[in-house]
Amino acid sequence: MVSIIAILVMIYVGLHVAVALGLASLVGVWAIRGTFEVATNLLAIAAADSIASYDFGVIPLFVLMGALVSVADLGRDVYVAANQIFRRVLGGLAIATVAANAVFAAVTGVSIASATVFTKIAVPEMLRLGYRPRFAVGVVAGSSVLGMLIPPSILLIVYGIVAEQSVGKLFLGGVVPGIVLAVMFSIAIVAMTRYMPGFVGAPRAPEAGEMLSPLRLAVLLGPIAGLIVLVIGGIYGGLFTPTEAAAIGALGAFVIAIARGRLSSRVFWNVLSETGAVTATICIIFVAASMYSRMLAMSGLPGTVADWVVAAKLGFYTTIGLYLALVLVLGTFLDSFSIILLTVPVMLPILQAFNADLIWFGVLMVVAVEIGILTPPLGIAVFAVKSTLNDPRITLNDVFAGSFPFVLVMMVLLVIMLFFPKIVTGIL
């Protein structure tokens, strides 16, 4: 328990999450075993075992695919097509942003990528057509969370590796909640447009001259639809493992980017550098979290907590509710990966004692964790929108305020998933 407090204090004063986890683990094992040599050996073993895995290869490959998709400018094509489809709906441009985010999520797997891409594409267009700045940035930030729920999701992959669950089943479990969340966002947008005009603004529909033919729509949606069918269809159809599907998807995105003339040698080097940076960040957190979970196993804390929960007769829903509340609090100052890697090893014995479905729990946890990327003070997606927009007229508080209605919608989905697990497991 001292180690948990120490980690939170170290993070709060500014240490990187991986450094805080690793240092607490090193000192913890040293205290438990009484020898520094064992502690340093643990560091070496954790560094090798935690990421030296075939399954872990899915992460850099999906990150690479997402980066190539962004370079190929497929996000803009999807947005233009969605805008055409929803042009006559109340709040149609905002709904088009949600729909485009949902489609884009199916080939990226990272919320920050969606937030960055659609800040550049959607916000200027929404402002041009009469939406208020606060609402425009809120729609982009809020709908970006779909990137971590709709498969392929990097968070679901990380959870699958930590909890030793099938990544394919986790992807399948995330499909319906992802679609439901996109629909709930759209309903909320229609309601806000009708009943909260002071918040939304006075949007007008695009001019009639901007209509696109069905053939043009097919051309715009064809490449990204092909990638989705190739990757997600390949996994669900049993043709590829998730790692193989990620490799095939990266190759497909590479071909599309070349075919569209968007991939010069310099751009490709930047893509590889970005992929390496993201992967390295996840890797070092993985190594530190592996050390910490091993230290916890040595201390006996997970088993002790599980026994205490059972003995206290808290009940399944009370236990899950308290855990989700903890995740929401952690989300205010920790990134999504760190929350999963820090808390899942402690929670797994408790879930096993309750005989809970770990696929359902993984998807439920991702929704809870993603709320954290929209809440202050950390709010990574909010910071991504603000930094990408680079407009002094729109403050960080504007982005937080604009995304708040979407946080409420996600909490409603969290409650629905908690009491109706079939929304996740029904498709398995």
Summary of the structure (lengths in Angstrom):
residues: 428
radius of gyration: 21.8
end to end distance: 37.3
largest distance: 75.7
contacts: 1554
relative contact order: 0.15
helix: 80%
strand: 0%
